[in-house]
Amino acid sequence: MGFARGSPIRGVQLIAGAGGPQGMQRQARWLAPREVGGPGGKPTLRGSGGPRVSSNRQRSVAGVLADPRARLGAGTAVVLVTAIAAHRNRVSRGEATAFRAVNGLPDALYPPAWVIMQLGTLGAAPATAAVAWLAGYRTLAGRLLAGGTGTWAASKLVKRMVRRPRPAALLAGTRRRGPDATGLGYLSGHAGVAVALGAAALPHLGPAGRALTLAAMPAVGLTRVYVGAHLPLDIAGGAALGLAMEAALALAQDGARLQGRSPGHQA
């Protein structure tokens, strides 16, 4: 099953079809800073026109987040911090200002916002997994299905623990669009699912696919603020949960792969 040139999905490349570990390194280069030779042969990082900096003194954020352990730690930390703040059932002035800036946008934006919002629904996980499976990308399909559904289920658990209401119960003048969101506010399952799916797919996408995915992940969260379903802390917590869940799956998959290659297992 092929895709036309320029299609975002054309960039999907499973590591199994890209030459094993060497293929993995090539596909991860979009996340890592490019190294060039410096004085004395020492590696340096190529900047955007500024002075070169030694690689052992500075690591880019993207390079750090390429490590699933770093993603797991960062995601878990953000969930904890935002959950503590949200548990007080108070909305800070800054959060209220950010919410009203997005929630107060024109009603004419609702149709495209609704379409984008579907990328964070529970159904998005099996839908994207099916596309990957039919295209022959079995490993990616499993990651998408497990990451999306796992994040959605975990979000329901966190909601019951934090028990933050929806924006309309905390902020007067909240504009609600579409069907009223039921249940609790913190955290956003839509934002979590979108980030879990996007983070799993990013290493396998080409430049066009990455650009669309990086734009879609935050856009899903913004649409939930726009329709009056979530406050900004809800979105941040949901996105962090999705990042942590995807990282946990990546670590589990790497561990299983290493175990399969161990001499004792092969014996």
DRENDO-1510 file (C-alpha; in Angstrom, 1 decimal, always signed):
<recs>
REC; n; res; u; v; w
REC; 1; MET; +0.0; +0.0; +0.0 .
REC; 2; GLY; +1.7; +3.2; -1.1 .
REC; 3; PHE; +1.1; +6.9; -0.6 .
REC; 4; ALA; +1.5; +9.8; -3.1 .
REC; 5; ARG; +4.7; +11.9; -3.0 .
REC; 6; GLY; +4.3; +14.7; -0.4 .
REC; 7; SER; +1.7; +12.8; +1.6 .
REC; 8; PRO; +2.4; +13.0; +5.4 .
REC; 9; ILE; +1.8; +9.3; +5.8 .
REC; 10; ARG; +4.4; +8.5; +3.2 .
REC; 11; GLY; +7.0; +9.4; +5.8 .
REC; 12; VAL; +6.0; +6.5; +8.0 .
REC; 13; GLN; +9.0; +4.1; +8.1 .
REC; 14; LEU; +9.2; +1.2; +10.6 .
REC; 15; ILE; +12.6; +0.5; +12.0 .
REC; 16; ALA; +12.3; -3.1; +10.8 .
REC; 17; GLY; +12.2; -1.9; +7.2 .
REC; 18; ALA; +15.0; +0.7; +7.7 .
REC; 19; GLY; +18.0; -1.5; +8.4 .
REC; 20; GLY; +17.8; -2.4; +12.1 .
REC; 21; PRO; +19.7; -0.3; +14.7 .
REC; 22; GLN; +21.4; +1.8; +11.9 .
REC; 23; GLY; +18.0; +2.6; +10.5 .
REC; 24; MET; +16.8; +3.6; +14.0 .
REC; 25; GLN; +19.7; +6.1; +14.3 .
REC; 26; ARG; +18.9; +7.6; +10.9 .
REC; 27; GLN; +15.2; +8.1; +11.7 .
REC; 28; ALA; +15.9; +9.7; +15.0 .
REC; 29; ARG; +18.2; +12.3; +13.6 .
REC; 30; TRP; +15.4; +14.8; +13.3 .
REC; 31; LEU; +15.4; +15.0; +17.1 .
REC; 32; ALA; +19.1; +15.1; +17.7 .
REC; 33; PRO; +21.3; +18.2; +17.2 .
REC; 34; ARG; +23.8; +17.8; +14.3 .
REC; 35; GLU; +27.4; +17.4; +15.3 .
REC; 36; VAL; +30.3; +18.8; +13.3 .
REC; 37; GLY; +34.0; +18.7; +13.8 .
REC; 38; GLY; +35.4; +21.3; +16.1 .
REC; 39; PRO; +38.9; +22.4; +17.1 .
REC; 40; GLY; +41.0; +19.4; +17.9 .
REC; 41; GLY; +38.4; +17.0; +16.5 .
REC; 42; LYS; +36.0; +17.6; +19.4 .
REC; 43; PRO; +32.4; +17.4; +18.5 .
REC; 44; THR; +30.4; +20.6; +18.5 .
REC; 45; LEU; +26.8; +21.5; +17.9 .
REC; 46; ARG; +25.8; +23.4; +14.8 .
REC; 47; GLY; +23.7; +26.4; +15.8 .
REC; 48; SER; +21.5; +28.7; +13.8 .
REC; 49; GLY; +24.3; +31.2; +13.0 .
REC; 50; GLY; +25.6; +31.7; +16.5 .
REC; 51; PRO; +28.8; +30.4; +18.1 .
REC; 52; ARG; +29.3; +26.7; +18.2 .
REC; 53; VAL; +29.0; +25.2; +21.7 .
REC; 54; SER; +30.6; +22.0; +22.9 .
REC; 55; SER; +28.2; +19.1; +22.9 .
REC; 56; ASN; +29.1; +18.0; +26.5 .
REC; 57; ARG; +28.1; +21.5; +27.8 .
REC; 58; GLN; +24.8; +21.9; +26.1 .
REC; 59; ARG; +22.1; +19.4; +25.0 .
REC; 60; SER; +19.1; +20.5; +23.1 .
REC; 61; VAL; +15.6; +20.0; +24.5 .
REC; 62; ALA; +14.7; +17.9; +21.5 .
REC; 63; GLY; +17.8; +15.7; +22.0 .
REC; 64; VAL; +16.9; +15.1; +25.7 .
REC; 65; LEU; +13.3; +14.2; +24.8 .
REC; 66; ALA; +14.5; +11.7; +22.3 .
REC; 67; ASP; +15.3; +9.5; +25.4 .
REC; 68; PRO; +12.0; +7.8; +26.6 .
REC; 69; ARG; +13.3; +8.0; +30.1 .
REC; 70; ALA; +13.5; +11.7; +29.9 .
REC; 71; ARG; +10.0; +11.9; +28.4 .
REC; 72; LEU; +8.6; +9.7; +31.2 .
REC; 73; GLY; +10.2; +11.8; +33.9 .
REC; 74; ALA; +9.1; +15.1; +32.3 .
REC; 75; GLY; +5.6; +13.9; +31.7 .
REC; 76; THR; +5.2; +12.5; +35.2 .
REC; 77; ALA; +6.6; +15.7; +36.8 .
REC; 78; VAL; +4.2; +17.9; +34.9 .
REC; 79; VAL; +1.2; +15.7; +35.8 .
REC; 80; LEU; +2.1; +15.9; +39.5 .
REC; 81; VAL; +2.6; +19.7; +39.5 .
REC; 82; THR; -0.6; +20.4; +37.5 .
REC; 83; ALA; -2.7; +18.0; +39.5 .
REC; 84; ILE; -1.6; +19.6; +42.8 .
REC; 85; ALA; -2.6; +23.1; +41.4 .
REC; 86; ALA; -5.8; +21.8; +39.9 .
REC; 87; HIS; -6.9; +20.0; +43.1 .
REC; 88; ARG; -7.4; +23.3; +44.9 .
REC; 89; ASN; -10.4; +24.0; +42.6 .
REC; 90; ARG; -9.2; +27.6; +42.1 .
REC; 91; VAL; -8.4; +29.3; +38.8 .
REC; 92; SER; -5.4; +31.6; +38.9 .
REC; 93; ARG; -5.6; +35.0; +37.1 .
REC; 94; GLY; -3.2; +33.8; +34.5 .
REC; 95; GLU; -5.0; +30.6; +33.8 .
REC; 96; ALA; -8.3; +32.5; +33.6 .
REC; 97; THR; -6.8; +35.0; +31.1 .
REC; 98; ALA; -5.4; +32.3; +28.9 .
REC; 99; PHE; -8.8; +30.4; +29.0 .
REC; 100; ARG; -10.8; +33.5; +28.0 .
REC; 101; ALA; -8.4; +34.4; +25.2 .
REC; 102; VAL; -9.2; +31.0; +23.5 .
REC; 103; ASN; -12.7; +30.4; +24.7 .
REC; 104; GLY; -13.8; +33.9; +23.5 .
REC; 105; LEU; -12.8; +33.3; +19.8 .
REC; 106; PRO; -15.5; +33.6; +17.2 .
REC; 107; ASP; -18.2; +30.9; +17.0 .
REC; 108; ALA; -17.5; +30.5; +13.2 .
REC; 109; LEU; -14.4; +28.5; +14.2 .
REC; 110; TYR; -16.4; +25.7; +15.7 .
REC; 111; PRO; -16.7; +23.5; +12.6 .
REC; 112; PRO; -13.0; +23.2; +11.9 .
REC; 113; ALA; -12.3; +23.0; +15.7 .
REC; 114; TRP; -14.7; +20.1; +16.0 .
REC; 115; VAL; -12.8; +18.2; +13.2 .
REC; 116; ILE; -9.5; +18.8; +14.9 .
REC; 117; MET; -11.0; +17.7; +18.3 .
REC; 118; GLN; -11.7; +14.2; +16.9 .
REC; 119; LEU; -8.0; +13.5; +16.8 .
REC; 120; GLY; -8.0; +13.2; +20.6 .
REC; 121; THR; -11.1; +11.0; +21.0 .
REC; 122; LEU; -10.9; +7.4; +22.1 .
REC; 123; GLY; -11.8; +6.3; +18.6 .
REC; 124; ALA; -8.7; +8.0; +17.2 .
REC; 125; ALA; -6.5; +5.2; +18.7 .
REC; 126; PRO; -8.0; +2.3; +16.8 .
REC; 127; ALA; -8.5; +4.4; +13.7 .
REC; 128; THR; -4.8; +5.4; +13.4 .
REC; 129; ALA; -3.7; +1.9; +14.4 .
REC; 130; ALA; -5.9; +0.5; +11.7 .
REC; 131; VAL; -4.3; +2.8; +9.1 .
REC; 132; ALA; -0.8; +1.7; +10.2 .
REC; 133; TRP; -1.7; -1.9; +10.2 .
REC; 134; LEU; -3.3; -1.9; +6.7 .
REC; 135; ALA; -0.2; -0.1; +5.5 .
REC; 136; GLY; +2.0; -3.0; +6.9 .
REC; 137; TYR; +3.4; -1.1; +9.9 .
REC; 138; ARG; +2.5; -3.6; +12.6 .
REC; 139; THR; +4.8; -2.4; +15.4 .
REC; 140; LEU; +3.6; +1.2; +15.0 .
REC; 141; ALA; +0.0; +0.0; +15.0 .
REC; 142; GLY; +0.4; -1.7; +18.3 .
REC; 143; ARG; +2.0; +1.3; +19.9 .
REC; 144; LEU; -0.8; +3.6; +18.6 .
REC; 145; LEU; -3.5; +1.3; +19.9 .
REC; 146; ALA; -1.9; +0.7; +23.3 .
REC; 147; GLY; -0.8; +4.3; +23.8 .
REC; 148; GLY; -4.1; +5.9; +22.9 .
REC; 149; THR; -6.4; +3.6; +24.8 .
REC; 150; GLY; -4.1; +3.4; +27.8 .
REC; 151; THR; -3.9; +7.2; +28.0 .
REC; 152; TRP; -7.7; +7.5; +27.8 .
REC; 153; ALA; -8.2; +4.9; +30.6 .
REC; 154; ALA; -5.6; +6.5; +32.8 .
REC; 155; SER; -7.2; +10.0; +32.3 .
REC; 156; LYS; -10.4; +8.6; +33.8 .
REC; 157; LEU; -8.5; +7.4; +36.9 .
REC; 158; VAL; -6.8; +10.8; +37.4 .
REC; 159; LYS; -10.1; +12.6; +37.0 .
REC; 160; ARG; -11.5; +10.7; +40.0 .
REC; 161; MET; -8.5; +11.4; +42.1 .
REC; 162; VAL; -8.2; +15.2; +41.4 .
REC; 163; ARG; -12.0; +15.9; +40.9 .
REC; 164; ARG; -11.7; +19.3; +39.4 .
REC; 165; PRO; -15.0; +20.6; +37.9 .
REC; 166; ARG; -15.5; +21.8; +34.3 .
REC; 167; PRO; -14.7; +25.4; +33.5 .
REC; 168; ALA; -18.4; +26.5; +33.6 .
REC; 169; ALA; -18.5; +25.6; +37.3 .
REC; 170; LEU; -15.4; +27.7; +38.1 .
REC; 171; LEU; -15.5; +30.7; +35.8 .
REC; 172; ALA; -18.5; +32.8; +35.1 .
REC; 173; GLY; -19.2; +33.6; +31.5 .
REC; 174; THR; -17.7; +30.4; +30.1 .
REC; 175; ARG; -18.9; +29.9; +26.5 .
REC; 176; ARG; -19.9; +26.3; +25.8 .
REC; 177; ARG; -20.1; +25.1; +22.3 .
REC; 178; GLY; -21.4; +21.8; +21.0 .
REC; 179; PRO; -22.7; +19.1; +23.4 .
REC; 180; ASP; -22.0; +19.9; +27.0 .
REC; 181; ALA; -19.0; +18.0; +28.3 .
REC; 182; THR; -20.0; +15.8; +31.3 .
REC; 183; GLY; -17.9; +14.5; +34.2 .
REC; 184; LEU; -14.8; +16.2; +35.6 .
REC; 185; GLY; -12.4; +18.7; +34.1 .
REC; 186; TYR; -8.8; +17.7; +35.1 .
REC; 187; LEU; -7.2; +16.3; +33.1 .
REC; 188; SER; -8.0; +16.3; +29.4 .
REC; 189; GLY; -8.3; +12.9; +27.9 .
REC; 190; HIS; -8.4; +14.4; +24.4 .
REC; 191; ALA; -5.1; +16.2; +24.9 .
REC; 192; GLY; -3.5; +13.1; +26.3 .
REC; 193; VAL; -4.6; +10.8; +23.5 .
REC; 194; ALA; -3.4; +13.3; +20.8 .
REC; 195; VAL; +0.0; +13.6; +22.4 .
REC; 196; ALA; +0.4; +9.8; +22.9 .
REC; 197; LEU; -0.5; +9.1; +19.3 .
REC; 198; GLY; +1.6; +11.9; +18.0 .
REC; 199; ALA; +4.7; +11.1; +20.1 .
REC; 200; ALA; +4.5; +7.4; +19.0 .
REC; 201; ALA; +4.3; +8.4; +15.3 .
REC; 202; LEU; +6.8; +11.2; +15.1 .
REC; 203; PRO; +10.0; +9.2; +14.8 .
REC; 204; HIS; +8.5; +7.3; +11.8 .
REC; 205; LEU; +7.3; +10.3; +9.9 .
REC; 206; GLY; +8.9; +12.4; +7.2 .
REC; 207; PRO; +9.2; +16.2; +7.4 .
REC; 208; ALA; +5.7; +17.0; +6.2 .
REC; 209; GLY; +4.2; +14.4; +8.6 .
REC; 210; ARG; +6.2; +15.7; +11.5 .
REC; 211; ALA; +5.1; +19.3; +10.8 .
REC; 212; LEU; +1.4; +18.4; +10.7 .
REC; 213; THR; +1.7; +16.2; +13.8 .
REC; 214; LEU; +3.5; +18.8; +15.8 .
REC; 215; ALA; +0.8; +21.3; +14.9 .
REC; 216; ALA; -2.1; +18.9; +15.6 .
REC; 217; MET; -1.1; +17.9; +19.1 .
REC; 218; PRO; -1.4; +21.3; +20.7 .
REC; 219; ALA; -4.3; +22.2; +18.4 .
REC; 220; VAL; -6.4; +19.4; +20.0 .
REC; 221; GLY; -5.9; +20.8; +23.4 .
REC; 222; LEU; -6.8; +24.4; +22.3 .
REC; 223; THR; -10.0; +23.2; +20.7 .
REC; 224; ARG; -11.1; +21.7; +24.1 .
REC; 225; VAL; -10.5; +25.1; +25.7 .
REC; 226; TYR; -12.4; +26.8; +22.8 .
REC; 227; VAL; -15.5; +24.7; +23.3 .
REC; 228; GLY; -15.4; +25.3; +27.1 .
REC; 229; ALA; -14.6; +21.8; +28.1 .
REC; 230; HIS; -11.3; +22.3; +29.8 .
REC; 231; LEU; -9.0; +24.9; +31.5 .
REC; 232; PRO; -5.4; +25.3; +30.5 .
REC; 233; LEU; -4.1; +23.2; +33.5 .
REC; 234; ASP; -6.3; +20.4; +32.3 .
REC; 235; ILE; -4.7; +20.5; +28.9 .
REC; 236; ALA; -1.2; +20.6; +30.3 .
REC; 237; GLY; -1.9; +17.7; +32.6 .
REC; 238; GLY; -3.5; +15.6; +29.8 .
REC; 239; ALA; -0.6; +16.3; +27.4 .
REC; 240; ALA; +1.9; +15.3; +30.0 .
REC; 241; LEU; +0.0; +12.1; +30.8 .
REC; 242; GLY; +0.0; +11.2; +27.1 .
REC; 243; LEU; +3.8; +11.8; +26.9 .
REC; 244; ALA; +4.5; +9.7; +29.9 .
REC; 245; MET; +2.3; +6.8; +28.7 .
REC; 246; GLU; +4.0; +6.8; +25.3 .
REC; 247; ALA; +7.4; +6.9; +26.9 .
REC; 248; ALA; +6.5; +4.0; +29.2 .
REC; 249; LEU; +5.4; +1.9; +26.2 .
REC; 250; ALA; +8.6; +2.8; +24.4 .
REC; 251; LEU; +10.7; +1.6; +27.3 .
REC; 252; ALA; +8.7; -1.6; +27.6 .
REC; 253; GLN; +9.2; -2.3; +23.9 .
REC; 254; ASP; +12.9; -1.6; +24.1 .
REC; 255; GLY; +13.2; -3.9; +27.1 .
REC; 256; ALA; +11.4; -6.7; +25.3 .
REC; 257; ARG; +13.6; -6.2; +22.2 .
REC; 258; LEU; +16.8; -6.4; +24.3 .
REC; 259; GLN; +15.6; -9.5; +26.1 .
REC; 260; GLY; +14.8; -11.2; +22.8 .
REC; 261; ARG; +18.4; -10.5; +21.6 .
REC; 262; SER; +20.1; -11.8; +24.8 .
REC; 263; PRO; +22.1; -15.0; +24.5 .
REC; 264; GLY; +20.3; -16.7; +27.3 .
REC; 265; HIS; +16.9; -16.0; +25.7 .
REC; 266; GLN; +18.1; -17.3; +22.3 .
REC; 267; ALA; +19.4; -20.4; +23.9 .
</recs>
